[in-house]
Amino acid sequence: MTTIGYGFSSTMRAKPGRGDDVVALLLTGLNPGNPASSEHCLVYLVSRSATDADVVNVVEGWTSEDDHHRVFAGEPAQAIVAQFGELLAGDAEYTDLTPVGGKAVTSR
């Protein structure tokens, strides 16, 4: 079993009515060649607030912080990141996580 050595959570507030667009953009991260399809990305969970459709959250778990930074420095990740500017109402809030245990199930 591969260990998750680094994780983070990000909460984003979309511009009014753009929550679906933020979710769709985040989910492109799972496409072949994109960051979340990497063998180093072990958890990629996109969700939204139950009370505000324009608040979107993503939780990621990676084999290591170095692997995360290396993958996100690549062109596919940067192309996705560049599209957030027109969708978000402000800066995303990030929280680094130190995984200690749990379970991740994927639909792949």
All heavy atoms as an XYZ file, in Angstrom:
794
protein
N       0.850     -1.186      0.000
C       0.000      0.000      0.000
C       0.889      1.241      0.000
O       1.846      1.327      0.738
C      -0.906     -0.002      1.229
C      -1.769      1.225      1.302
S      -2.716      1.432      2.830
C      -3.704     -0.031      2.847
N       0.559      2.183     -0.841
C       1.288      3.445     -0.922
C       0.807      4.379      0.181
O      -0.381      4.488      0.442
C       1.063      4.109     -2.295
O       1.442      3.180     -3.308
C       1.888      5.351     -2.435
N       1.747      5.048      0.813
C       1.431      5.944      1.922
C       1.243      7.374      1.429
O       1.999      7.848      0.587
C       2.572      5.920      2.963
O       2.728      4.580      3.413
C       2.278      6.829      4.128
N       0.240      8.027      1.968
C       0.026      9.442      1.683
C       0.913     10.230      2.637
O       0.737     10.186      3.847
C      -1.448      9.835      1.874
C      -2.338      9.018      0.932
C      -1.644     11.333      1.642
C      -3.819      9.165      1.202
N       1.872     10.942      2.073
C       2.825     11.673      2.896
C       2.550     13.159      3.001
O       3.125     13.853      3.834
N       1.684     13.656      2.137
C       1.396     15.099      2.124
C      -0.028     15.301      1.633
O      -0.493     14.609      0.729
C       2.366     15.825      1.185
C       2.002     17.267      0.920
C       2.186     18.244      1.890
C       1.453     17.652     -0.299
C       1.839     19.567      1.650
C       1.109     18.971     -0.546
C       1.306     19.923      0.435
O       0.959     21.230      0.204
N      -0.705     16.250      2.221
C      -2.043     16.579      1.766
C      -2.354     18.038      1.964
O      -1.614     18.756      2.641
N      -3.416     18.462      1.351
C      -3.904     19.821      1.585
C      -5.375     19.902      1.240
O      -5.931     19.060      0.549
C      -3.092     20.882      0.822
C      -3.360     20.937     -0.650
C      -4.354     21.742     -1.172
C      -2.599     20.188     -1.527
C      -4.598     21.798     -2.526
C      -2.828     20.233     -2.886
C      -3.827     21.035     -3.380
N      -5.971     20.932      1.764
C      -7.370     21.250      1.485
C      -7.422     22.672      0.973
O      -6.691     23.537      1.469
C      -8.188     21.115      2.780
O      -9.502     21.564      2.572
N      -8.252     22.897     -0.009
C      -8.425     24.240     -0.543
C      -9.915     24.543     -0.658
O     -10.674     23.732     -1.188
C      -7.770     24.365     -1.916
O      -8.010     25.646     -2.466
N     -10.302     25.691     -0.153
C     -11.682     26.149     -0.273
C     -11.700     27.379     -1.156
O     -10.925     28.319     -0.950
C     -12.277     26.465      1.118
O     -12.221     25.279      1.910
C     -13.715     26.940      1.000
N     -12.578     27.352     -2.146
C     -12.670     28.435     -3.125
C     -14.093     28.970     -3.175
O     -15.037     28.192     -3.104
C     -12.290     27.908     -4.507
C     -10.869     27.433     -4.600
S     -10.631     26.334     -6.004
C     -10.558     24.790     -5.117
N     -14.226     30.265     -3.297
C     -15.533     30.870     -3.512
C     -15.581     31.345     -4.954
O     -14.802     32.190     -5.392
C     -15.783     32.047     -2.575
C     -17.116     32.758     -2.909
C     -17.544     33.757     -1.875
N     -17.980     33.130     -0.651
C     -19.156     32.512     -0.473
N     -20.000     32.421     -1.475
N     -19.472     31.984      0.677
N     -16.507     30.759     -5.699
C     -16.689     31.139     -7.099
C     -17.419     32.472     -7.181
O     -18.136     32.864     -6.257
C     -17.496     30.065     -7.822
N     -17.234     33.152     -8.291
C     -18.070     34.312     -8.565
C     -19.518     33.825     -8.598
O     -19.778     32.655     -8.910
C     -17.675     34.946     -9.896
C     -16.302     35.609     -9.840
C     -15.920     36.187    -11.181
C     -14.544     36.841    -11.085
N     -14.062     37.282    -12.401
N     -20.476     34.697     -8.282
C     -21.879     34.256     -8.226
C     -22.304     33.474     -9.467
O     -22.092     33.914    -10.603
C     -22.650     35.576     -8.097
C     -21.683     36.487     -7.397
C     -20.335     36.122     -7.961
N     -22.850     32.273     -9.211
C     -23.339     31.433    -10.286
C     -22.284     30.633    -11.024
O     -22.606     29.916    -11.972
N     -21.007     30.723    -10.607
C     -19.924     30.036    -11.326
C     -19.423     28.786    -10.605
O     -18.429     28.182    -11.001
C     -18.741     30.987    -11.546
C     -19.022     32.261    -12.316
C     -19.476     32.091    -13.754
N     -18.634     31.333    -14.626
C     -17.713     31.845    -15.442
N     -17.514     33.142    -15.479
N     -17.008     31.058    -16.219
N     -20.123     28.350     -9.547
C     -19.697     27.166     -8.804
C     -19.590     25.925     -9.674
O     -18.633     25.148     -9.544
N     -20.555     25.719    -10.574
C     -20.503     24.560    -11.469
C     -19.257     24.599    -12.350
O     -18.655     23.566    -12.639
C     -21.741     24.498    -12.358
C     -22.991     24.080    -11.611
O     -22.875     23.508    -10.502
O     -24.091     24.319    -12.144
N     -18.864     25.796    -12.778
C     -17.680     25.937    -13.622
C     -16.411     25.594    -12.849
O     -15.489     24.976    -13.399
C     -17.585     27.351    -14.184
C     -18.761     27.702    -15.088
O     -19.257     26.804    -15.797
O     -19.193     28.870    -15.057
N     -16.350     25.998    -11.588
C     -15.184     25.670    -10.755
C     -15.109     24.159    -10.556
O     -14.038     23.550    -10.693
C     -15.225     26.418     -9.406
C     -14.123     25.932     -8.473
C     -15.110     27.923     -9.624
N     -16.235     23.533    -10.242
C     -16.263     22.073    -10.075
C     -15.803     21.394    -11.362
O     -14.957     20.490    -11.339
C     -17.676     21.595     -9.670
C     -17.795     20.078     -9.796
C     -18.006     22.049     -8.255
N     -16.344     21.810    -12.496
C     -15.976     21.201    -13.779
C     -14.479     21.342    -14.057
O     -13.827     20.393    -14.510
C     -16.798     21.816    -14.912
N     -13.927     22.529    -13.774
C     -12.503     22.749    -13.993
C     -11.674     21.851    -13.083
O     -10.713     21.213    -13.528
C     -12.148     24.219    -13.773
C     -10.677     24.590    -13.959
C     -10.188     24.215    -15.365
C     -10.483     26.079    -13.688
N     -12.037     21.773    -11.804
C     -11.307     20.898    -10.888
C     -11.358     19.448    -11.352
O     -10.364     18.717    -11.268
C     -11.860     21.018     -9.472
C     -11.476     22.283     -8.721
C     -12.338     22.436     -7.478
C      -9.994     22.254     -8.356
N     -12.494     19.008    -11.839
C     -12.625     17.613    -12.266
C     -11.819     17.299    -13.520
O     -11.478     16.139    -13.757
C     -14.098     17.247    -12.444
C     -14.891     17.183    -11.129
C     -16.364     16.908    -11.412
C     -14.308     16.149    -10.169
N     -11.445     18.326    -14.298
C     -10.551     18.069    -15.432
C      -9.175     17.624    -14.938
O      -8.417     17.030    -15.696
C     -10.378     19.289    -16.362
O      -9.672     20.326    -15.683
C     -11.707     19.779    -16.907
N      -8.881     17.892    -13.681
C      -7.616     17.438    -13.103
C      -7.467     15.933    -13.114
O      -6.360     15.405    -13.030
N      -8.595     15.206    -13.233
C      -8.571     13.744    -13.278
C      -8.323     13.188    -14.677
O      -8.065     11.998    -14.838
C      -9.908     13.184    -12.762
C     -10.172     13.388    -11.275
C     -11.646     13.140    -10.962
C      -9.277     12.488    -10.449
N      -8.406     14.029    -15.691
C      -8.203     13.571    -17.064
C      -6.782     13.049    -17.259
O      -5.847     13.560    -16.627
C      -8.471     14.702    -18.055
C      -9.929     15.125    -18.086
O     -10.804     14.430    -17.576
N     -10.175     16.284    -18.680
N      -6.594     12.063    -18.118
C      -5.255     11.540    -18.382
C      -4.266     12.660    -18.713
O      -4.571     13.556    -19.497
C      -5.462     10.613    -19.576
C      -6.892     10.180    -19.460
C      -7.626     11.398    -18.934
N      -3.103     12.606    -18.063
C      -2.071     13.613    -18.280
C      -2.176     14.813    -17.367
O      -1.249     15.610    -17.286
N      -3.296     14.968    -16.687
C      -3.471     16.084    -15.762
C      -3.044     15.671    -14.354
O      -2.858     14.486    -14.068
C      -4.913     16.587    -15.796
C      -5.168     17.474    -17.005
O      -4.237     17.919    -17.669
N      -6.417     17.724    -17.312
N      -2.874     16.639    -13.447
C      -2.249     16.378    -12.151
C      -2.861     15.245    -11.316
O      -2.139     14.407    -10.784
C      -2.381     17.701    -11.403
C      -2.569     18.723    -12.440
C      -3.230     18.049    -13.592
N      -4.167     15.199    -11.188
C      -4.781     14.202    -10.314
C      -4.719     12.796    -10.900
O      -4.963     11.821    -10.191
C      -6.221     14.583     -9.992
N      -4.367     12.672    -12.167
C      -4.202     11.348    -12.766
C      -2.805     10.782    -12.496
O      -2.538      9.622    -12.807
C      -4.467     11.396    -14.276
O      -3.416     12.070    -14.948
N      -1.951     11.587    -11.895
C      -0.591     11.154    -11.582
C      -0.611     10.000    -10.591
O      -1.441      9.948     -9.684
C       0.199     12.327    -10.979
O       1.385     11.864    -10.352
N       0.335      9.084    -10.738
C       0.465      7.983     -9.785
C       0.765      8.491     -8.380
O       0.581      7.757     -7.408
C       1.563      7.024    -10.244
C       2.948      7.683    -10.238
C       4.035      6.785    -10.786
O       4.003      5.570    -10.520
O       4.912      7.307    -11.486
N       1.205      9.723     -8.266
C       1.565     10.299     -6.970
C       0.377     10.943     -6.259
O       0.455     11.261     -5.078
C       2.697     11.316     -7.127
C       3.922     10.712     -7.734
N       4.715      9.818     -7.058
C       4.457     10.854     -8.967
C       5.705      9.441     -7.847
N       5.565     10.056     -9.008
N      -0.712     11.161     -6.984
C      -1.927     11.732     -6.385
C      -2.820     10.572     -5.953
O      -3.379      9.859     -6.782
C      -2.665     12.626     -7.379
S      -4.135     13.404     -6.673
N      -2.947     10.386     -4.649
C      -3.665      9.241     -4.100
C      -5.075      9.583     -3.644
O      -5.914      8.697     -3.514
C      -2.867      8.654     -2.939
C      -1.419      8.275     -3.284
C      -0.689      7.811     -2.039
C      -1.375      7.228     -4.383
N      -5.319     10.847     -3.381
C      -6.658     11.313     -2.987
C      -6.936     12.591     -3.756
O      -6.096     13.499     -3.791
C      -6.751     11.607     -1.472
C      -8.116     12.178     -1.114
C      -6.446     10.371     -0.650
N      -8.109     12.673     -4.362
C      -8.536     13.892     -5.057
C     -10.048     13.948     -4.930
O     -10.778     13.268     -5.653
C      -8.116     13.862     -6.529
C      -8.284     15.182     -7.237
C      -7.367     16.208     -7.050
C      -9.352     15.398     -8.101
C      -7.516     17.422     -7.717
C      -9.501     16.606     -8.768
C      -8.581     17.610     -8.572
O      -8.719     18.804     -9.218
N     -10.512     14.712     -3.976
C     -11.938     14.777     -3.670
C     -12.428     16.208     -3.864
O     -11.983     17.125     -3.166
C     -12.198     14.334     -2.229
C     -13.637     14.444     -1.732
C     -14.551     13.505     -2.518
C     -13.700     14.147     -0.246
N     -13.310     16.391     -4.816
C     -13.919     17.696     -5.081
C     -15.316     17.670     -4.473
O     -16.080     16.734     -4.694
C     -13.999     17.979     -6.594
C     -14.703     19.302     -6.864
C     -12.605     17.962     -7.213
N     -15.645     18.698     -3.704
C     -16.979     18.781     -3.098
C     -17.395     20.237     -3.053
O     -16.616     21.142     -3.328
C     -16.984     18.155     -1.700
O     -16.022     18.774     -0.870
N     -18.658     20.441     -2.692
C     -19.137     21.817     -2.559
C     -19.938     21.930     -1.283
O     -20.402     20.943     -0.720
C     -19.930     22.253     -3.775
C     -21.162     21.438     -4.029
C     -21.880     21.730     -5.341
N     -21.609     22.983     -5.974
C     -21.720     23.196     -7.275
N     -22.113     22.225     -8.067
N     -21.479     24.360     -7.792
N     -20.125     23.138     -0.848
C     -20.901     23.414      0.355
C     -22.334     22.936      0.155
O     -22.916     23.101     -0.922
C     -20.888     24.919      0.639
O     -21.861     25.261      1.596
N     -22.910     22.380      1.208
C     -24.306     21.940      1.151
C     -25.268     23.121      1.170
O     -26.435     22.980      0.806
C     -24.609     21.012      2.322
N     -24.775     24.300      1.556
C     -25.657     25.464      1.678
C     -25.332     26.594      0.707
O     -26.102     27.541      0.600
C     -25.613     26.024      3.116
O     -24.263     26.390      3.434
C     -26.124     24.989      4.114
N     -24.181     26.511      0.018
C     -23.782     27.571     -0.910
C     -23.080     26.941     -2.103
O     -21.920     26.534     -2.007
C     -22.869     28.578     -0.210
C     -22.537     29.783     -1.066
O     -22.692     29.715     -2.314
O     -22.100     30.804     -0.498
N     -23.761     26.834     -3.222
C     -23.239     26.151     -4.415
C     -22.012     26.828     -5.007
O     -21.339     26.244     -5.859
C     -24.328     26.039     -5.471
N     -21.711     28.041     -4.581
C     -20.533     28.736     -5.087
C     -19.303     28.547     -4.207
O     -18.252     29.130     -4.476
C     -20.828     30.228     -5.277
C     -21.740     30.465     -6.473
O     -21.674     29.687     -7.443
O     -22.527     31.432     -6.432
N     -19.405     27.735     -3.159
C     -18.252     27.402     -2.321
C     -17.848     25.968     -2.635
O     -18.626     25.030     -2.472
C     -18.568     27.564     -0.825
C     -17.391     27.098      0.031
C     -18.894     29.024     -0.513
N     -16.615     25.822     -3.138
C     -16.103     24.537     -3.609
C     -14.838     24.202     -2.833
O     -14.023     25.081     -2.530
C     -15.803     24.598     -5.126
C     -15.270     23.275     -5.634
C     -17.057     25.023     -5.900
N     -14.695     22.917     -2.518
C     -13.546     22.450     -1.747
C     -12.885     21.301     -2.487
O     -13.564     20.484     -3.104
C     -14.021     22.000     -0.358
C     -12.875     21.622      0.536
O     -12.476     20.476      0.581
N     -12.355     22.583      1.243
N     -11.579     21.240     -2.418
C     -10.836     20.095     -2.935
C      -9.860     19.641     -1.855
O      -9.229     20.463     -1.197
C     -10.111     20.409     -4.268
C      -9.076     21.492     -4.124
C      -9.486     19.147     -4.858
N      -9.813     18.335     -1.641
C      -8.861     17.729     -0.719
C      -7.978     16.812     -1.547
O      -8.476     16.004     -2.334
C      -9.569     16.924      0.389
C      -8.560     16.208      1.278
C     -10.465     17.831      1.212
N      -6.670     16.952     -1.370
C      -5.729     16.133     -2.125
C      -4.777     15.434     -1.172
O      -4.407     15.979     -0.143
C      -4.928     16.991     -3.104
C      -5.795     17.665     -4.141
C      -5.010     18.421     -5.190
O      -3.823     18.064     -5.443
O      -5.562     19.359     -5.768
N      -4.388     14.215     -1.543
C      -3.381     13.468     -0.813
C      -2.335     12.973     -1.796
O      -2.666     12.370     -2.826
N      -1.079     13.223     -1.476
C       0.027     12.920     -2.381
C       1.057     12.035     -1.689
O       1.166     12.046     -0.468
C       0.685     14.220     -2.844
C      -0.194     15.007     -3.756
C      -1.258     15.791     -3.407
C      -0.130     15.044     -5.171
N      -1.851     16.321     -4.522
C      -1.173     15.882     -5.623
C       0.718     14.455     -6.095
C      -1.379     16.138     -6.977
C       0.511     14.724     -7.440
C      -0.534     15.554     -7.863
N       1.835     11.335     -2.489
C       2.883     10.487     -1.931
C       3.892     11.321     -1.139
O       4.397     10.865     -0.119
C       3.610      9.706     -3.046
O       3.973     10.610     -4.088
C       2.727      8.615     -3.607
N       4.171     12.535     -1.598
C       5.083     13.433     -0.879
C       4.832     14.874     -1.321
O       4.251     15.117     -2.388
C       6.553     13.075     -1.147
O       6.921     13.444     -2.474
N       5.271     15.804     -0.512
C       5.151     17.215     -0.872
C       5.977     17.514     -2.116
O       5.549     18.273     -2.992
C       5.578     18.098      0.298
C       5.323     19.561      0.060
C       5.556     20.431      1.291
O       5.927     19.896      2.350
O       5.352     21.652      1.174
N       7.156     16.904     -2.216
C       7.999     17.110     -3.398
C       7.302     16.632     -4.674
O       7.352     17.312     -5.697
C       9.335     16.376     -3.253
C      10.261     17.044     -2.255
O      10.056     18.233     -1.921
O      11.210     16.362     -1.804
N       6.633     15.465     -4.606
C       5.914     14.973     -5.780
C       4.797     15.941     -6.174
O       4.603     16.234     -7.349
C       5.322     13.582     -5.515
C       6.378     12.500     -5.473
O       7.435     12.658     -6.120
O       6.145     11.482     -4.785
N       4.074     16.447     -5.165
C       3.002     17.413     -5.448
C       3.554     18.643     -6.152
O       3.047     19.068     -7.187
C       2.294     17.818     -4.154
C       1.325     18.925     -4.355
N       1.643     20.237     -4.085
C       0.061     18.934     -4.837
C       0.602     21.006     -4.377
N      -0.364     20.235     -4.834
N       4.605     19.220     -5.594
C       5.165     20.446     -6.177
C       5.719     20.202     -7.583
O       5.561     21.050     -8.466
C       6.228     21.038     -5.262
C       5.664     21.593     -3.993
N       4.583     22.439     -3.947
C       6.022     21.387     -2.707
C       4.302     22.749     -2.690
N       5.159     22.119     -1.915
N       6.339     19.044     -7.796
C       6.890     18.731     -9.118
C       5.771     18.612    -10.151
O       5.846     19.178    -11.241
C       7.702     17.437     -9.058
C       8.339     17.063    -10.376
C       9.204     15.808    -10.265
N       8.607     14.738     -9.471
C       7.588     13.963     -9.872
N       7.047     14.151    -11.057
N       7.121     13.005     -9.093
N       4.697     17.896     -9.801
C       3.575     17.719    -10.728
C       2.909     19.065    -11.013
O       2.582     19.387    -12.159
C       2.570     16.681    -10.194
C       1.294     16.680    -11.008
C       3.200     15.292    -10.174
N       2.732     19.885     -9.982
C       2.047     21.158    -10.173
C       2.903     22.211    -10.861
O       2.385     23.214    -11.335
C       1.469     21.676     -8.852
C       0.045     21.240     -8.696
C      -0.247     19.966     -8.271
C      -0.994     22.077     -9.044
C      -1.553     19.526     -8.172
C      -2.308     21.653     -8.960
C      -2.588     20.369     -8.519
N       4.190     21.968    -10.964
C       5.047     22.881    -11.731
C       4.936     22.611    -13.233
O       5.362     23.434    -14.043
C       6.502     22.735    -11.282
N       4.322     21.494    -13.598
C       4.207     21.105    -15.003
C       3.169     21.909    -15.765
O       2.270     22.531    -15.194
N       3.281     21.868    -17.068
C       2.395     22.628    -17.945
C       0.908     22.276    -17.786
O       0.073     23.183    -17.744
C       2.838     22.442    -19.398
C       2.100     23.336    -20.357
C       2.637     23.205    -21.773
O       3.864     23.139    -21.933
O       1.807     23.173    -22.701
N       0.539     20.990    -17.683
C      -0.893     20.683    -17.540
C      -1.508     21.329    -16.292
O      -2.608     21.881    -16.360
C      -0.936     19.155    -17.456
C       0.290     18.698    -18.171
C       1.322     19.747    -17.837
N      -0.804     21.271    -15.180
C      -1.329     21.864    -13.945
C      -1.410     23.378    -14.067
O      -2.405     23.994    -13.652
C      -0.456     21.477    -12.757
N      -0.389     23.982    -14.629
C      -0.380     25.437    -14.758
C      -1.477     25.930    -15.689
O      -2.041     27.013    -15.488
C       1.004     25.926    -15.205
C       2.075     25.724    -14.139
C       1.690     26.360    -12.820
O       1.404     27.554    -12.738
N       1.655     25.560    -11.760
N      -1.812     25.138    -16.695
C      -2.902     25.506    -17.608
C      -4.245     25.513    -16.875
O      -5.097     26.379    -17.124
C      -2.944     24.545    -18.793
N      -4.429     24.567    -15.961
C      -5.661     24.527    -15.167
C      -5.694     25.703    -14.204
O      -6.685     26.429    -14.112
C      -5.792     23.185    -14.421
C      -6.031     22.051    -15.423
C      -6.918     23.245    -13.393
C      -5.943     20.654    -14.812
N      -4.606     25.905    -13.481
C      -4.530     26.986    -12.493
C      -4.813     28.341    -13.138
O      -5.508     29.184    -12.559
C      -3.151     26.978    -11.784
C      -2.944     28.224    -10.952
C      -3.009     25.720    -10.918
N      -4.317     28.547    -14.352
C      -4.495     29.831    -15.040
C      -5.966     30.156    -15.293
O      -6.331     31.330    -15.422
C      -3.726     29.819    -16.360
N      -6.817     29.151    -15.348
C      -8.235     29.373    -15.643
C      -9.061     29.770    -14.416
O     -10.189     30.227    -14.560
C      -8.827     28.104    -16.262
C      -8.201     27.756    -17.598
C      -8.739     26.455    -18.128
O      -9.937     26.351    -18.372
N      -7.879     25.474    -18.295
N      -8.506     29.613    -13.225
C      -9.267     29.932    -12.019
C      -9.525     31.430    -11.849
O     -10.535     31.816    -11.272
C      -8.573     29.392    -10.762
C      -8.810     27.931    -10.545
C      -7.782     27.029    -10.718
C     -10.060     27.458    -10.187
C      -7.989     25.678    -10.527
C     -10.288     26.111     -9.999
C      -9.246     25.214    -10.172
N      -8.642     32.267    -12.349
C      -8.765     33.703    -12.155
C     -10.108     34.271    -12.578
O     -10.680     35.117    -11.897
N     -10.638     33.789    -13.691
C     -11.911     34.320    -14.195
C     -13.114     33.719    -13.473
O     -14.235     34.204    -13.623
C     -12.035     34.062    -15.694
C     -12.141     32.605    -16.059
C     -12.122     32.383    -17.567
O     -11.308     33.014    -18.251
O     -12.932     31.570    -18.028
N     -12.889     32.679    -12.660
C     -14.000     31.985    -12.000
C     -14.156     32.312    -10.516
O     -15.249     32.189     -9.975
C     -13.826     30.466    -12.143
C     -13.778     29.910    -13.556
C     -13.485     28.420    -13.520
C     -15.092     30.189    -14.281
N     -13.060     32.697     -9.868
C     -13.089     32.865     -8.412
C     -13.344     34.304     -7.991
O     -12.899     35.255     -8.639
C     -11.779     32.382     -7.798
C     -11.448     30.908     -8.020
C     -10.135     30.556     -7.331
C     -12.576     30.016     -7.543
N     -14.036     34.440     -6.863
C     -14.363     35.759     -6.318
C     -13.209     36.333     -5.493
O     -13.234     37.487     -5.122
C     -15.619     35.665     -5.455
N     -12.211     35.535     -5.201
C     -11.056     35.970     -4.417
C     -10.049     34.845     -4.351
O     -10.169     33.838     -5.049
N      -9.060     35.011     -3.490
C      -8.040     33.982     -3.344
C      -8.605     32.753     -2.644
O      -9.437     32.867     -1.738
C      -6.853     34.513     -2.527
C      -6.075     35.582     -3.274
O      -6.121     35.602     -4.518
O      -5.408     36.390     -2.604
N      -8.133     31.592     -3.045
C      -8.501     30.342     -2.382
C      -7.809     30.281     -1.025
O      -6.734     30.853     -0.833
C      -8.079     29.160     -3.237
N      -8.443     29.601     -0.083
C      -7.845     29.362      1.230
C      -7.241     27.972      1.228
O      -7.916     27.004      0.864
C      -8.907     29.455      2.318
C      -9.519     30.834      2.455
C     -10.611     30.862      3.512
O     -10.619     29.985      4.415
O     -11.464     31.751      3.432
N      -5.973     27.866      1.622
C      -5.273     26.584      1.630
C      -4.898     26.188      3.050
O      -4.523     27.041      3.851
C      -3.981     26.660      0.807
C      -4.228     26.782     -0.667
C      -4.312     28.032     -1.275
C      -4.382     25.651     -1.448
C      -4.543     28.141     -2.630
C      -4.618     25.754     -2.807
C      -4.691     27.008     -3.386
O      -4.927     27.110     -4.734
N      -4.967     24.902      3.325
C      -4.509     24.349      4.589
C      -3.664     23.124      4.268
O      -4.141     22.172      3.640
C      -5.700     23.912      5.476
O      -6.541     25.032      5.702
C      -5.215     23.347      6.802
N      -2.395     23.156      4.660
C      -1.551     21.974      4.514
C      -1.963     20.947      5.550
O      -2.331     21.292      6.675
C      -0.074     22.330      4.701
C       0.496     23.073      3.512
O       0.060     22.806      2.380
O       1.397     23.910      3.710
N      -1.896     19.677      5.160
C      -2.316     18.590      6.038
C      -1.188     17.574      6.190
O      -0.448     17.319      5.247
C      -3.545     17.889      5.451
C      -4.750     18.770      5.121
C      -5.792     17.978      4.349
C      -5.347     19.341      6.395
N      -1.078     17.008      7.373
C      -0.180     15.895      7.625
C      -1.044     14.661      7.830
O      -1.646     14.490      8.893
C       0.690     16.152      8.870
O       1.426     17.361      8.683
C       1.641     14.998      9.120
N      -1.172     13.830      6.809
C      -2.028     12.649      6.935
C      -1.537     11.714      8.042
O      -0.337     11.477      8.177
C      -1.904     11.975      5.566
C      -1.505     13.094      4.638
C      -0.614     13.969      5.464
N      -2.476     11.202      8.817
C      -2.138     10.277      9.907
C      -2.875      8.944      9.792
O      -2.602      8.010     10.531
C      -2.396     10.914     11.293
C      -1.469     12.096     11.524
C      -3.845     11.329     11.446
N      -3.829      8.847      8.878
C      -4.560      7.601      8.694
C      -5.889      7.867      8.037
O      -6.291      9.010      7.852
N      -6.601      6.817      7.700
C      -7.913      6.959      7.107
C      -8.105      6.061      5.912
O      -7.425      5.040      5.787
N      -8.973      6.473      5.016
C      -9.333      5.645      3.874
C      -9.676      6.538      2.690
O     -10.330      7.560      2.835
C     -10.555      4.791      4.245
C     -11.067      3.905      3.163
C     -12.243      3.105      3.696
C     -12.862      2.278      2.604
N     -14.026      1.523      3.104
N      -9.230      6.142      1.525
C      -9.583      6.846      0.292
C     -10.071      5.806     -0.703
O      -9.404      4.813     -0.944
C      -8.379      7.597     -0.259
N     -11.245      6.020     -1.235
C     -11.831      5.117     -2.216
C     -12.057      5.914     -3.486
O     -12.537      7.041     -3.433
C     -13.173      4.550     -1.705
C     -13.796      3.643     -2.745
C     -12.971      3.808     -0.394
N     -11.721      5.362     -4.624
C     -11.894      6.093     -5.862
C     -12.926      5.410     -6.739
O     -13.203      4.223     -6.589
C     -10.578      6.245     -6.660
O     -10.563      5.356     -7.738
C      -9.381      6.010     -5.821
N     -13.440      6.159     -7.678
C     -14.408      5.613     -8.617
C     -13.753      5.205     -9.927
O     -14.418      4.906    -10.881
C     -15.508      6.649     -8.875
O     -14.948      7.820     -9.417
N     -12.431      5.258     -9.979
C     -11.716      4.895    -11.209
C     -11.844      3.437    -11.493
O     -11.873      2.573    -10.752
C     -10.243      5.228    -11.097
C      -9.986      6.719    -11.102
C      -8.535      6.944    -11.207
N      -8.170      8.132    -10.459
C      -6.977      8.604    -10.413
N      -6.005      8.007    -11.027
N      -6.688      9.682     -9.747
